[in-house]
């Protein structure tokens, strides 16, 4: 009976040691990746910055005239319920 008490803690200690070692290897492996991930990639977000810049009004920019009919038609279109999606021609197995 005393033998089983000695074996159980060793087995538990062994499992804990293996789990700890595996987690250290995983953390070490992940931190050993690129120091600056994406440094070799082209800059992204330029299109978003460009669209924000073109849609932002700055004082002194020319303002294009808009007719009242166009604005009223746009508002009426937004107030209508969304159109239903057309039926799909795909069939799933």
PyMOL Python script that loads the backbone (N, CA, C, O; Angstrom):
from pymol import cmd

cmd.read_pdbstr("""\
ATOM      1  N   UNK A   1       0.815  -1.184   0.000  1.00  0.00           N
ATOM      2  CA  UNK A   1       0.000   0.000   0.000  1.00  0.00           C
ATOM      3  C   UNK A   1       0.874   1.270   0.000  1.00  0.00           C
ATOM      4  O   UNK A   1       0.557   2.238  -0.692  1.00  0.00           O
ATOM      5  N   UNK A   2       1.932   1.264   0.748  1.00  0.00           N
ATOM      6  CA  UNK A   2       2.810   2.425   0.756  1.00  0.00           C
ATOM      7  C   UNK A   2       3.480   2.615  -0.600  1.00  0.00           C
ATOM      8  O   UNK A   2       3.843   3.728  -0.980  1.00  0.00           O
ATOM      9  N   UNK A   3       3.636   1.510  -1.318  1.00  0.00           N
ATOM     10  CA  UNK A   3       4.240   1.609  -2.649  1.00  0.00           C
ATOM     11  C   UNK A   3       3.345   2.429  -3.591  1.00  0.00           C
ATOM     12  O   UNK A   3       3.859   3.232  -4.370  1.00  0.00           O
ATOM     13  N   UNK A   4       2.032   2.245  -3.537  1.00  0.00           N
ATOM     14  CA  UNK A   4       1.128   2.995  -4.404  1.00  0.00           C
ATOM     15  C   UNK A   4       1.114   4.481  -4.043  1.00  0.00           C
ATOM     16  O   UNK A   4       0.909   5.327  -4.914  1.00  0.00           O
ATOM     17  N   UNK A   5       1.330   4.802  -2.769  1.00  0.00           N
ATOM     18  CA  UNK A   5       1.388   6.206  -2.374  1.00  0.00           C
ATOM     19  C   UNK A   5       2.643   6.881  -2.922  1.00  0.00           C
ATOM     20  O   UNK A   5       2.622   8.080  -3.202  1.00  0.00           O
ATOM     21  N   UNK A   6       3.712   6.147  -3.075  1.00  0.00           N
ATOM     22  CA  UNK A   6       4.947   6.717  -3.602  1.00  0.00           C
ATOM     23  C   UNK A   6       4.866   6.855  -5.125  1.00  0.00           C
ATOM     24  O   UNK A   6       5.384   7.823  -5.682  1.00  0.00           O
ATOM     25  N   UNK A   7       4.232   5.914  -5.795  1.00  0.00           N
ATOM     26  CA  UNK A   7       4.151   5.932  -7.248  1.00  0.00           C
ATOM     27  C   UNK A   7       3.214   7.039  -7.728  1.00  0.00           C
ATOM     28  O   UNK A   7       3.508   7.706  -8.721  1.00  0.00           O
ATOM     29  N   UNK A   8       2.110   7.239  -7.050  1.00  0.00           N
ATOM     30  CA  UNK A   8       1.126   8.231  -7.477  1.00  0.00           C
ATOM     31  C   UNK A   8       1.712   9.635  -7.525  1.00  0.00           C
ATOM     32  O   UNK A   8       1.536  10.315  -8.536  1.00  0.00           O
ATOM     33  N   UNK A   9       2.393  10.104  -6.496  1.00  0.00           N
ATOM     34  CA  UNK A   9       2.960  11.448  -6.607  1.00  0.00           C
ATOM     35  C   UNK A   9       4.001  11.561  -7.713  1.00  0.00           C
ATOM     36  O   UNK A   9       4.096  12.612  -8.346  1.00  0.00           O
ATOM     37  N   UNK A  10       4.784  10.518  -7.968  1.00  0.00           N
ATOM     38  CA  UNK A  10       5.760  10.574  -9.053  1.00  0.00           C
ATOM     39  C   UNK A  10       5.053  10.688 -10.406  1.00  0.00           C
ATOM     40  O   UNK A  10       5.485  11.437 -11.283  1.00  0.00           O
ATOM     41  N   UNK A  11       3.961   9.936 -10.563  1.00  0.00           N
ATOM     42  CA  UNK A  11       3.220  10.005 -11.832  1.00  0.00           C
ATOM     43  C   UNK A  11       2.619  11.401 -12.027  1.00  0.00           C
ATOM     44  O   UNK A  11       2.653  11.959 -13.123  1.00  0.00           O
ATOM     45  N   UNK A  12       2.077  11.942 -10.957  1.00  0.00           N
ATOM     46  CA  UNK A  12       1.493  13.283 -11.037  1.00  0.00           C
ATOM     47  C   UNK A  12       2.589  14.309 -11.298  1.00  0.00           C
ATOM     48  O   UNK A  12       2.419  15.218 -12.111  1.00  0.00           O
ATOM     49  N   UNK A  13       3.715  14.157 -10.602  1.00  0.00           N
ATOM     50  CA  UNK A  13       4.832  15.065 -10.804  1.00  0.00           C
ATOM     51  C   UNK A  13       5.362  14.955 -12.232  1.00  0.00           C
ATOM     52  O   UNK A  13       5.699  15.965 -12.849  1.00  0.00           O
ATOM     53  N   UNK A  14       5.436  13.757 -12.747  1.00  0.00           N
ATOM     54  CA  UNK A  14       5.910  13.542 -14.111  1.00  0.00           C
ATOM     55  C   UNK A  14       4.976  14.219 -15.113  1.00  0.00           C
ATOM     56  O   UNK A  14       5.449  14.891 -16.030  1.00  0.00           O
ATOM     57  N   UNK A  15       3.666  14.057 -14.957  1.00  0.00           N
ATOM     58  CA  UNK A  15       2.701  14.683 -15.874  1.00  0.00           C
ATOM     59  C   UNK A  15       2.787  16.200 -15.799  1.00  0.00           C
ATOM     60  O   UNK A  15       2.720  16.892 -16.815  1.00  0.00           O
ATOM     61  N   UNK A  16       2.939  16.707 -14.572  1.00  0.00           N
ATOM     62  CA  UNK A  16       3.059  18.155 -14.416  1.00  0.00           C
ATOM     63  C   UNK A  16       4.333  18.657 -15.093  1.00  0.00           C
ATOM     64  O   UNK A  16       4.316  19.696 -15.752  1.00  0.00           O
ATOM     65  N   UNK A  17       5.424  17.933 -14.935  1.00  0.00           N
ATOM     66  CA  UNK A  17       6.684  18.339 -15.535  1.00  0.00           C
ATOM     67  C   UNK A  17       6.583  18.314 -17.062  1.00  0.00           C
ATOM     68  O   UNK A  17       7.083  19.224 -17.724  1.00  0.00           O
ATOM     69  N   UNK A  18       5.952  17.300 -17.621  1.00  0.00           N
ATOM     70  CA  UNK A  18       5.796  17.209 -19.066  1.00  0.00           C
ATOM     71  C   UNK A  18       4.917  18.347 -19.575  1.00  0.00           C
ATOM     72  O   UNK A  18       5.234  18.972 -20.587  1.00  0.00           O
ATOM     73  N   UNK A  19       3.821  18.617 -18.881  1.00  0.00           N
ATOM     74  CA  UNK A  19       2.935  19.707 -19.298  1.00  0.00           C
ATOM     75  C   UNK A  19       3.644  21.052 -19.209  1.00  0.00           C
ATOM     76  O   UNK A  19       3.479  21.897 -20.089  1.00  0.00           O
ATOM     77  N   UNK A  20       4.427  21.260 -18.160  1.00  0.00           N
ATOM     78  CA  UNK A  20       5.161  22.517 -18.012  1.00  0.00           C
ATOM     79  C   UNK A  20       6.199  22.667 -19.106  1.00  0.00           C
ATOM     80  O   UNK A  20       6.361  23.746 -19.676  1.00  0.00           O
ATOM     81  N   UNK A  21       6.905  21.580 -19.400  1.00  0.00           N
ATOM     82  CA  UNK A  21       7.912  21.632 -20.447  1.00  0.00           C
ATOM     83  C   UNK A  21       7.281  21.914 -21.808  1.00  0.00           C
ATOM     84  O   UNK A  21       7.820  22.689 -22.597  1.00  0.00           O
ATOM     85  N   UNK A  22       6.142  21.286 -22.080  1.00  0.00           N
ATOM     86  CA  UNK A  22       5.468  21.517 -23.360  1.00  0.00           C
ATOM     87  C   UNK A  22       5.009  22.963 -23.487  1.00  0.00           C
ATOM     88  O   UNK A  22       5.131  23.558 -24.558  1.00  0.00           O
ATOM     89  N   UNK A  23       4.479  23.538 -22.403  1.00  0.00           N
ATOM     90  CA  UNK A  23       4.033  24.930 -22.474  1.00  0.00           C
ATOM     91  C   UNK A  23       5.213  25.881 -22.644  1.00  0.00           C
ATOM     92  O   UNK A  23       5.092  26.884 -23.347  1.00  0.00           O
ATOM     93  N   UNK A  24       6.344  25.589 -22.019  1.00  0.00           N
ATOM     94  CA  UNK A  24       7.524  26.427 -22.202  1.00  0.00           C
ATOM     95  C   UNK A  24       8.038  26.350 -23.637  1.00  0.00           C
ATOM     96  O   UNK A  24       8.445  27.362 -24.208  1.00  0.00           O
ATOM     97  N   UNK A  25       8.021  25.155 -24.217  1.00  0.00           N
ATOM     98  CA  UNK A  25       8.458  25.003 -25.601  1.00  0.00           C
ATOM     99  C   UNK A  25       7.517  25.761 -26.530  1.00  0.00           C
ATOM    100  O   UNK A  25       7.966  26.404 -27.479  1.00  0.00           O
ATOM    101  N   UNK A  26       6.216  25.688 -26.264  1.00  0.00           N
ATOM    102  CA  UNK A  26       5.243  26.396 -27.096  1.00  0.00           C
ATOM    103  C   UNK A  26       5.437  27.907 -27.010  1.00  0.00           C
ATOM    104  O   UNK A  26       5.461  28.589 -28.035  1.00  0.00           O
ATOM    105  N   UNK A  27       5.572  28.425 -25.806  1.00  0.00           N
ATOM    106  CA  UNK A  27       5.768  29.866 -25.633  1.00  0.00           C
ATOM    107  C   UNK A  27       7.087  30.294 -26.266  1.00  0.00           C
ATOM    108  O   UNK A  27       7.150  31.328 -26.930  1.00  0.00           O
ATOM    109  N   UNK A  28       8.123  29.518 -26.069  1.00  0.00           N
ATOM    110  CA  UNK A  28       9.415  29.836 -26.669  1.00  0.00           C
ATOM    111  C   UNK A  28       9.360  29.807 -28.182  1.00  0.00           C
ATOM    112  O   UNK A  28       9.953  30.651 -28.854  1.00  0.00           O
ATOM    113  N   UNK A  29       8.643  28.830 -28.711  1.00  0.00           N
ATOM    114  CA  UNK A  29       8.519  28.733 -30.160  1.00  0.00           C
ATOM    115  C   UNK A  29       7.746  29.891 -30.748  1.00  0.00           C
ATOM    116  O   UNK A  29       8.092  30.389 -31.820  1.00  0.00           O
ATOM    117  N   UNK A  30       6.706  30.326 -30.065  1.00  0.00           N
ATOM    118  CA  UNK A  30       5.917  31.438 -30.583  1.00  0.00           C
ATOM    119  C   UNK A  30       6.644  32.769 -30.482  1.00  0.00           C
ATOM    120  O   UNK A  30       6.494  33.629 -31.350  1.00  0.00           O
ATOM    121  N   UNK A  31       7.425  32.940 -29.437  1.00  0.00           N
ATOM    122  CA  UNK A  31       8.146  34.205 -29.298  1.00  0.00           C
ATOM    123  C   UNK A  31       9.373  34.250 -30.194  1.00  0.00           C
ATOM    124  O   UNK A  31       9.925  35.325 -30.428  1.00  0.00           O
ATOM    125  N   UNK A  32       9.806  33.109 -30.695  1.00  0.00           N
ATOM    126  CA  UNK A  32      10.977  33.074 -31.569  1.00  0.00           C
ATOM    127  C   UNK A  32      10.619  33.367 -33.016  1.00  0.00           C
ATOM    128  O   UNK A  32      11.490  33.345 -33.885  1.00  0.00           O
ATOM    129  N   UNK A  33       9.358  33.638 -33.286  1.00  0.00           N
ATOM    130  CA  UNK A  33       8.950  33.971 -34.654  1.00  0.00           C
ATOM    131  C   UNK A  33       9.500  35.342 -35.016  1.00  0.00           C
ATOM    132  O   UNK A  33      10.455  35.812 -34.397  1.00  0.00           O
ATOM    133  N   UNK A  34       8.924  35.968 -35.983  1.00  0.00           N
ATOM    134  CA  UNK A  34       9.417  37.257 -36.476  1.00  0.00           C
ATOM    135  C   UNK A  34       9.405  38.304 -35.374  1.00  0.00           C
ATOM    136  O   UNK A  34       8.457  38.395 -34.594  1.00  0.00           O
ATOM    137  N   UNK A  35      10.473  39.093 -35.323  1.00  0.00           N
ATOM    138  CA  UNK A  35      10.560  40.169 -34.337  1.00  0.00           C
ATOM    139  C   UNK A  35       9.563  41.271 -34.633  1.00  0.00           C
ATOM    140  O   UNK A  35       8.995  41.866 -33.717  1.00  0.00           O
ATOM    141  N   UNK A  36       9.349  41.544 -35.911  1.00  0.00           N
ATOM    142  CA  UNK A  36       8.370  42.541 -36.342  1.00  0.00           C
ATOM    143  C   UNK A  36       7.516  41.901 -37.422  1.00  0.00           C
ATOM    144  O   UNK A  36       7.820  42.034 -38.608  1.00  0.00           O
ATOM    145  N   UNK A  37       6.463  41.217 -37.037  1.00  0.00           N
ATOM    146  CA  UNK A  37       5.652  40.543 -38.046  1.00  0.00           C
ATOM    147  C   UNK A  37       5.047  41.539 -39.023  1.00  0.00           C
ATOM    148  O   UNK A  37       4.509  42.572 -38.625  1.00  0.00           O
ATOM    149  N   UNK A  38       5.142  41.216 -40.294  1.00  0.00           N
ATOM    150  CA  UNK A  38       4.578  42.069 -41.322  1.00  0.00           C
ATOM    151  C   UNK A  38       5.491  43.179 -41.786  1.00  0.00           C
ATOM    152  O   UNK A  38       5.087  44.000 -42.610  1.00  0.00           O
ATOM    153  N   UNK A  39       6.720  43.230 -41.278  1.00  0.00           N
ATOM    154  CA  UNK A  39       7.628  44.307 -41.670  1.00  0.00           C
ATOM    155  C   UNK A  39       7.993  44.229 -43.146  1.00  0.00           C
ATOM    156  O   UNK A  39       8.296  45.248 -43.767  1.00  0.00           O
ATOM    157  N   UNK A  40       7.966  43.021 -43.712  1.00  0.00           N
ATOM    158  CA  UNK A  40       8.338  42.862 -45.114  1.00  0.00           C
ATOM    159  C   UNK A  40       7.144  42.985 -46.057  1.00  0.00           C
ATOM    160  O   UNK A  40       7.308  42.864 -47.271  1.00  0.00           O
ATOM    161  N   UNK A  41       5.942  43.224 -45.519  1.00  0.00           N
ATOM    162  CA  UNK A  41       4.742  43.346 -46.338  1.00  0.00           C
ATOM    163  C   UNK A  41       4.516  44.798 -46.745  1.00  0.00           C
ATOM    164  O   UNK A  41       4.964  45.713 -46.054  1.00  0.00           O
ATOM    165  N   UNK A  42       3.821  45.014 -47.866  1.00  0.00           N
ATOM    166  CA  UNK A  42       3.510  46.396 -48.252  1.00  0.00           C
ATOM    167  C   UNK A  42       2.542  47.027 -47.254  1.00  0.00           C
ATOM    168  O   UNK A  42       1.812  46.309 -46.569  1.00  0.00           O
ATOM    169  N   UNK A  43       2.524  48.356 -47.162  1.00  0.00           N
ATOM    170  CA  UNK A  43       1.642  49.009 -46.190  1.00  0.00           C
ATOM    171  C   UNK A  43       0.170  48.814 -46.547  1.00  0.00           C
ATOM    172  O   UNK A  43      -0.248  49.046 -47.682  1.00  0.00           O
ATOM    173  N   UNK A  44      -0.589  48.389 -45.571  1.00  0.00           N
ATOM    174  CA  UNK A  44      -2.019  48.215 -45.769  1.00  0.00           C
ATOM    175  C   UNK A  44      -2.760  49.351 -45.069  1.00  0.00           C
ATOM    176  O   UNK A  44      -2.226  49.975 -44.152  1.00  0.00           O
ATOM    177  N   UNK A  45      -3.971  49.611 -45.497  1.00  0.00           N
ATOM    178  CA  UNK A  45      -4.767  50.670 -44.904  1.00  0.00           C
ATOM    179  C   UNK A  45      -4.707  51.956 -45.698  1.00  0.00           C
ATOM    180  O   UNK A  45      -5.410  52.914 -45.377  1.00  0.00           O
ATOM    181  N   UNK A  46      -3.874  51.995 -46.738  1.00  0.00           N
ATOM    182  CA  UNK A  46      -3.779  53.218 -47.540  1.00  0.00           C
ATOM    183  C   UNK A  46      -5.104  53.526 -48.234  1.00  0.00           C
ATOM    184  O   UNK A  46      -5.475  54.693 -48.361  1.00  0.00           O
ATOM    185  N   UNK A  47      -5.822  52.497 -48.684  1.00  0.00           N
ATOM    186  CA  UNK A  47      -7.089  52.735 -49.362  1.00  0.00           C
ATOM    187  C   UNK A  47      -8.122  53.308 -48.393  1.00  0.00           C
ATOM    188  O   UNK A  47      -8.914  54.175 -48.761  1.00  0.00           O
ATOM    189  N   UNK A  48      -8.108  52.820 -47.157  1.00  0.00           N
ATOM    190  CA  UNK A  48      -9.058  53.344 -46.167  1.00  0.00           C
ATOM    191  C   UNK A  48      -8.729  54.798 -45.859  1.00  0.00           C
ATOM    192  O   UNK A  48      -9.623  55.643 -45.812  1.00  0.00           O
ATOM    193  N   UNK A  49      -7.456  55.090 -45.652  1.00  0.00           N
ATOM    194  CA  UNK A  49      -7.062  56.483 -45.378  1.00  0.00           C
ATOM    195  C   UNK A  49      -7.422  57.392 -46.550  1.00  0.00           C
ATOM    196  O   UNK A  49      -7.848  58.529 -46.348  1.00  0.00           O
ATOM    197  N   UNK A  50      -7.251  56.891 -47.771  1.00  0.00           N
ATOM    198  CA  UNK A  50      -7.580  57.690 -48.951  1.00  0.00           C
ATOM    199  C   UNK A  50      -9.079  57.968 -49.013  1.00  0.00           C
ATOM    200  O   UNK A  50      -9.484  59.097 -49.289  1.00  0.00           O
ATOM    201  N   UNK A  51      -9.910  56.953 -48.759  1.00  0.00           N
ATOM    202  CA  UNK A  51     -11.362  57.152 -48.798  1.00  0.00           C
ATOM    203  C   UNK A  51     -11.823  58.105 -47.693  1.00  0.00           C
ATOM    204  O   UNK A  51     -12.704  58.935 -47.920  1.00  0.00           O
ATOM    205  N   UNK A  52     -11.244  57.994 -46.520  1.00  0.00           N
ATOM    206  CA  UNK A  52     -11.605  58.919 -45.443  1.00  0.00           C
ATOM    207  C   UNK A  52     -11.241  60.345 -45.846  1.00  0.00           C
ATOM    208  O   UNK A  52     -12.010  61.277 -45.609  1.00  0.00           O
ATOM    209  N   UNK A  53     -10.084  60.511 -46.446  1.00  0.00           N
ATOM    210  CA  UNK A  53      -9.646  61.843 -46.853  1.00  0.00           C
ATOM    211  C   UNK A  53     -10.560  62.413 -47.936  1.00  0.00           C
ATOM    212  O   UNK A  53     -10.898  63.596 -47.888  1.00  0.00           O
ATOM    213  N   UNK A  54     -10.966  61.598 -48.911  1.00  0.00           N
ATOM    214  CA  UNK A  54     -11.813  62.109 -49.978  1.00  0.00           C
ATOM    215  C   UNK A  54     -13.234  62.379 -49.506  1.00  0.00           C
ATOM    216  O   UNK A  54     -13.933  63.176 -50.132  1.00  0.00           O
ATOM    217  N   UNK A  55     -13.690  61.746 -48.424  1.00  0.00           N
ATOM    218  CA  UNK A  55     -15.051  61.937 -47.946  1.00  0.00           C
ATOM    219  C   UNK A  55     -15.134  62.940 -46.797  1.00  0.00           C
ATOM    220  O   UNK A  55     -16.209  63.145 -46.235  1.00  0.00           O
ATOM    221  N   UNK A  56     -14.023  63.558 -46.445  1.00  0.00           N
ATOM    222  CA  UNK A  56     -13.999  64.524 -45.356  1.00  0.00           C
ATOM    223  C   UNK A  56     -14.011  65.930 -45.936  1.00  0.00           C
ATOM    224  O   UNK A  56     -13.237  66.254 -46.836  1.00  0.00           O
ATOM    225  N   UNK A  57     -14.891  66.746 -45.412  1.00  0.00           N
ATOM    226  CA  UNK A  57     -14.978  68.148 -45.858  1.00  0.00           C
ATOM    227  C   UNK A  57     -14.002  68.982 -45.049  1.00  0.00           C
ATOM    228  O   UNK A  57     -13.991  68.942 -43.818  1.00  0.00           O
ATOM    229  N   UNK A  58     -13.195  69.728 -45.759  1.00  0.00           N
ATOM    230  CA  UNK A  58     -12.288  70.680 -45.126  1.00  0.00           C
ATOM    231  C   UNK A  58     -12.776  72.081 -45.478  1.00  0.00           C
ATOM    232  O   UNK A  58     -13.184  72.319 -46.615  1.00  0.00           O
ATOM    233  N   UNK A  59     -12.743  73.012 -44.529  1.00  0.00           N
ATOM    234  CA  UNK A  59     -13.193  74.372 -44.827  1.00  0.00           C
ATOM    235  C   UNK A  59     -12.461  74.937 -46.044  1.00  0.00           C
ATOM    236  O   UNK A  59     -11.234  74.893 -46.136  1.00  0.00           O
ATOM    237  N   UNK A  60     -13.254  75.467 -46.970  1.00  0.00           N
ATOM    238  CA  UNK A  60     -12.700  76.033 -48.190  1.00  0.00           C
ATOM    239  C   UNK A  60     -12.818  75.102 -49.378  1.00  0.00           C
ATOM    240  O   UNK A  60     -12.627  75.534 -50.514  1.00  0.00           O
ATOM    241  N   UNK A  61     -13.128  73.829 -49.146  1.00  0.00           N
ATOM    242  CA  UNK A  61     -13.321  72.897 -50.263  1.00  0.00           C
ATOM    243  C   UNK A  61     -14.582  73.274 -51.020  1.00  0.00           C
ATOM    244  O   UNK A  61     -15.549  73.737 -50.415  1.00  0.00           O
ATOM    245  N   UNK A  62     -14.590  73.081 -52.347  1.00  0.00           N
ATOM    246  CA  UNK A  62     -15.815  73.376 -53.100  1.00  0.00           C
ATOM    247  C   UNK A  62     -16.920  72.389 -52.742  1.00  0.00           C
ATOM    248  O   UNK A  62     -16.662  71.213 -52.484  1.00  0.00           O
ATOM    249  N   UNK A  63     -18.142  72.881 -52.730  1.00  0.00           N
ATOM    250  CA  UNK A  63     -19.295  72.051 -52.399  1.00  0.00           C
ATOM    251  C   UNK A  63     -20.093  71.835 -53.670  1.00  0.00           C
ATOM    252  O   UNK A  63     -20.483  72.794 -54.337  1.00  0.00           O
ATOM    253  N   UNK A  64     -20.336  70.573 -54.008  1.00  0.00           N
ATOM    254  CA  UNK A  64     -21.107  70.297 -55.215  1.00  0.00           C
ATOM    255  C   UNK A  64     -22.594  70.459 -54.901  1.00  0.00           C
ATOM    256  O   UNK A  64     -23.071  70.003 -53.862  1.00  0.00           O
ATOM    257  N   UNK A  65     -23.320  71.111 -55.806  1.00  0.00           N
ATOM    258  CA  UNK A  65     -24.748  71.316 -55.550  1.00  0.00           C
ATOM    259  C   UNK A  65     -25.524  70.001 -55.674  1.00  0.00           C
ATOM    260  O   UNK A  65     -25.165  69.119 -56.456  1.00  0.00           O
ATOM    261  N   UNK A  66     -26.585  69.895 -54.890  1.00  0.00           N
ATOM    262  CA  UNK A  66     -27.453  68.720 -54.922  1.00  0.00           C
ATOM    263  C   UNK A  66     -28.879  69.195 -55.078  1.00  0.00           C
ATOM    264  O   UNK A  66     -29.310  70.142 -54.420  1.00  0.00           O
ATOM    265  N   UNK A  67     -29.608  68.524 -55.959  1.00  0.00           N
ATOM    266  CA  UNK A  67     -31.005  68.916 -56.145  1.00  0.00           C
ATOM    267  C   UNK A  67     -31.858  68.288 -55.048  1.00  0.00           C
ATOM    268  O   UNK A  67     -31.536  67.226 -54.514  1.00  0.00           O
ATOM    269  N   UNK A  68     -32.948  68.969 -54.731  1.00  0.00           N
ATOM    270  CA  UNK A  68     -33.852  68.458 -53.707  1.00  0.00           C
ATOM    271  C   UNK A  68     -34.490  67.140 -54.103  1.00  0.00           C
ATOM    272  O   UNK A  68     -34.739  66.291 -53.248  1.00  0.00           O
ATOM    273  N   UNK A  69     -34.758  66.959 -55.385  1.00  0.00           N
ATOM    274  CA  UNK A  69     -35.360  65.698 -55.846  1.00  0.00           C
ATOM    275  C   UNK A  69     -34.433  64.517 -55.607  1.00  0.00           C
ATOM    276  O   UNK A  69     -34.874  63.433 -55.224  1.00  0.00           O
ATOM    277  N   UNK A  70     -33.160  64.736 -55.834  1.00  0.00           N
ATOM    278  CA  UNK A  70     -32.199  63.642 -55.642  1.00  0.00           C
ATOM    279  C   UNK A  70     -32.135  63.236 -54.172  1.00  0.00           C
ATOM    280  O   UNK A  70     -32.118  62.047 -53.856  1.00  0.00           O
ATOM    281  N   UNK A  71     -32.099  64.215 -53.277  1.00  0.00           N
ATOM    282  CA  UNK A  71     -32.035  63.931 -51.839  1.00  0.00           C
ATOM    283  C   UNK A  71     -33.323  63.258 -51.383  1.00  0.00           C
ATOM    284  O   UNK A  71     -33.284  62.297 -50.615  1.00  0.00           O
ATOM    285  N   UNK A  72     -34.463  63.757 -51.852  1.00  0.00           N
ATOM    286  CA  UNK A  72     -35.743  63.161 -51.464  1.00  0.00           C
ATOM    287  C   UNK A  72     -35.837  61.718 -51.967  1.00  0.00           C
ATOM    288  O   UNK A  72     -36.335  60.845 -51.254  1.00  0.00           O
ATOM    289  N   UNK A  73     -35.365  61.465 -53.181  1.00  0.00           N
ATOM    290  CA  UNK A  73     -35.382  60.100 -53.712  1.00  0.00           C
ATOM    291  C   UNK A  73     -34.481  59.174 -52.923  1.00  0.00           C
ATOM    292  O   UNK A  73     -34.833  58.018 -52.691  1.00  0.00           O
ATOM    293  N   UNK A  74     -33.324  59.663 -52.508  1.00  0.00           N
ATOM    294  CA  UNK A  74     -32.411  58.844 -51.709  1.00  0.00           C
ATOM    295  C   UNK A  74     -33.021  58.516 -50.355  1.00  0.00           C
ATOM    296  O   UNK A  74     -32.938  57.377 -49.896  1.00  0.00           O
ATOM    297  N   UNK A  75     -33.640  59.514 -49.710  1.00  0.00           N
ATOM    298  CA  UNK A  75     -34.285  59.264 -48.416  1.00  0.00           C
ATOM    299  C   UNK A  75     -35.443  58.284 -48.552  1.00  0.00           C
ATOM    300  O   UNK A  75     -35.624  57.413 -47.701  1.00  0.00           O
ATOM    301  N   UNK A  76     -36.217  58.419 -49.605  1.00  0.00           N
ATOM    302  CA  UNK A  76     -37.332  57.503 -49.817  1.00  0.00           C
ATOM    303  C   UNK A  76     -36.824  56.071 -50.039  1.00  0.00           C
ATOM    304  O   UNK A  76     -37.433  55.108 -49.572  1.00  0.00           O
ATOM    305  N   UNK A  77     -35.725  55.947 -50.743  1.00  0.00           N
ATOM    306  CA  UNK A  77     -35.141  54.627 -50.951  1.00  0.00           C
ATOM    307  C   UNK A  77     -34.672  53.989 -49.653  1.00  0.00           C
ATOM    308  O   UNK A  77     -34.801  52.778 -49.473  1.00  0.00           O
ATOM    309  N   UNK A  78     -34.129  54.792 -48.751  1.00  0.00           N
ATOM    310  CA  UNK A  78     -33.689  54.265 -47.459  1.00  0.00           C
ATOM    311  C   UNK A  78     -34.862  53.872 -46.572  1.00  0.00           C
ATOM    312  O   UNK A  78     -34.737  52.982 -45.731  1.00  0.00           O
ATOM    313  N   UNK A  79     -35.991  54.525 -46.756  1.00  0.00           N
ATOM    314  CA  UNK A  79     -37.166  54.231 -45.919  1.00  0.00           C
ATOM    315  C   UNK A  79     -37.907  52.981 -46.360  1.00  0.00           C
ATOM    316  O   UNK A  79     -38.705  52.435 -45.598  1.00  0.00           O
ATOM    317  N   UNK A  80     -37.656  52.522 -47.574  1.00  0.00           N
ATOM    318  CA  UNK A  80     -38.329  51.325 -48.078  1.00  0.00           C
ATOM    319  C   UNK A  80     -37.698  50.076 -47.454  1.00  0.00           C
ATOM    320  O   UNK A  80     -36.514  50.072 -47.120  1.00  0.00           O
ATOM    321  N   UNK A  81     -38.507  49.010 -47.299  1.00  0.00           N
ATOM    322  CA  UNK A  81     -37.919  47.772 -46.774  1.00  0.00           C
ATOM    323  C   UNK A  81     -36.909  47.207 -47.764  1.00  0.00           C
ATOM    324  O   UNK A  81     -36.987  47.446 -48.969  1.00  0.00           O
ATOM    325  N   UNK A  82     -35.978  46.465 -47.231  1.00  0.00           N
ATOM    326  CA  UNK A  82     -34.931  45.888 -48.075  1.00  0.00           C
ATOM    327  C   UNK A  82     -35.538  44.887 -49.044  1.00  0.00           C
ATOM    328  O   UNK A  82     -36.495  44.186 -48.713  1.00  0.00           O
ATOM    329  N   UNK A  83     -34.982  44.828 -50.224  1.00  0.00           N
ATOM    330  CA  UNK A  83     -35.464  43.891 -51.232  1.00  0.00           C
ATOM    331  C   UNK A  83     -35.072  42.473 -50.829  1.00  0.00           C
ATOM    332  O   UNK A  83     -34.025  42.254 -50.220  1.00  0.00           O
ATOM    333  N   UNK A  84     -35.919  41.526 -51.175  1.00  0.00           N
ATOM    334  CA  UNK A  84     -35.625  40.126 -50.860  1.00  0.00           C
ATOM    335  C   UNK A  84     -34.504  39.631 -51.768  1.00  0.00           C
ATOM    336  O   UNK A  84     -34.379  40.057 -52.916  1.00  0.00           O
ATOM    337  N   UNK A  85     -33.705  38.739 -51.237  1.00  0.00           N
ATOM    338  CA  UNK A  85     -32.644  38.135 -52.047  1.00  0.00           C
ATOM    339  C   UNK A  85     -33.250  37.258 -53.115  1.00  0.00           C
ATOM    340  O   UNK A  85     -34.250  36.582 -52.874  1.00  0.00           O
ATOM    341  N   UNK A  86     -32.657  37.261 -54.292  1.00  0.00           N
ATOM    342  CA  UNK A  86     -33.189  36.370 -55.336  1.00  0.00           C
ATOM    343  C   UNK A  86     -32.937  34.921 -54.936  1.00  0.00           C
ATOM    344  O   UNK A  86     -31.972  34.637 -54.227  1.00  0.00           O
ATOM    345  N   UNK A  87     -33.790  34.003 -55.382  1.00  0.00           N
ATOM    346  CA  UNK A  87     -33.572  32.606 -55.017  1.00  0.00           C
ATOM    347  C   UNK A  87     -32.255  32.104 -55.572  1.00  0.00           C
ATOM    348  O   UNK A  87     -31.829  32.492 -56.659  1.00  0.00           O
ATOM    349  N   UNK A  88     -31.631  31.250 -54.820  1.00  0.00           N
ATOM    350  CA  UNK A  88     -30.338  30.713 -55.222  1.00  0.00           C
ATOM    351  C   UNK A  88     -30.515  29.598 -56.228  1.00  0.00           C
ATOM    352  O   UNK A  88     -31.451  28.804 -56.129  1.00  0.00           O
ATOM    353  N   UNK A  89     -29.615  29.537 -57.198  1.00  0.00           N
ATOM    354  CA  UNK A  89     -29.685  28.467 -58.187  1.00  0.00           C
ATOM    355  C   UNK A  89     -28.839  27.272 -57.759  1.00  0.00           C
ATOM    356  O   UNK A  89     -28.806  26.250 -58.444  1.00  0.00           O
ATOM    357  N   UNK A  90     -28.156  27.407 -56.624  1.00  0.00           N
ATOM    358  CA  UNK A  90     -27.341  26.290 -56.133  1.00  0.00           C
ATOM    359  C   UNK A  90     -28.204  25.310 -55.363  1.00  0.00           C
ATOM    360  O   UNK A  90     -29.202  25.686 -54.748  1.00  0.00           O
ATOM    361  N   UNK A  91     -27.814  24.079 -55.405  1.00  0.00           N
ATOM    362  CA  UNK A  91     -28.477  23.077 -54.570  1.00  0.00           C
ATOM    363  C   UNK A  91     -27.423  22.380 -53.743  1.00  0.00           C
ATOM    364  O   UNK A  91     -26.380  21.983 -54.262  1.00  0.00           O
ATOM    365  N   UNK A  92     -27.684  22.233 -52.477  1.00  0.00           N
ATOM    366  CA  UNK A  92     -26.752  21.581 -51.575  1.00  0.00           C
ATOM    367  C   UNK A  92     -27.047  20.084 -51.546  1.00  0.00           C
ATOM    368  O   UNK A  92     -28.204  19.677 -51.657  1.00  0.00           O
ATOM    369  N   UNK A  93     -26.013  19.267 -51.398  1.00  0.00           N
ATOM    370  CA  UNK A  93     -26.246  17.826 -51.369  1.00  0.00           C
ATOM    371  C   UNK A  93     -26.982  17.369 -50.130  1.00  0.00           C
ATOM    372  O   UNK A  93     -27.247  16.177 -49.973  1.00  0.00           O
TER     373      UNK A  93
END
""", "prot")
cmd.dss("prot")
cmd.show_as("cartoon", "prot")
cmd.util.cbc("prot")
cmd.orient("prot")
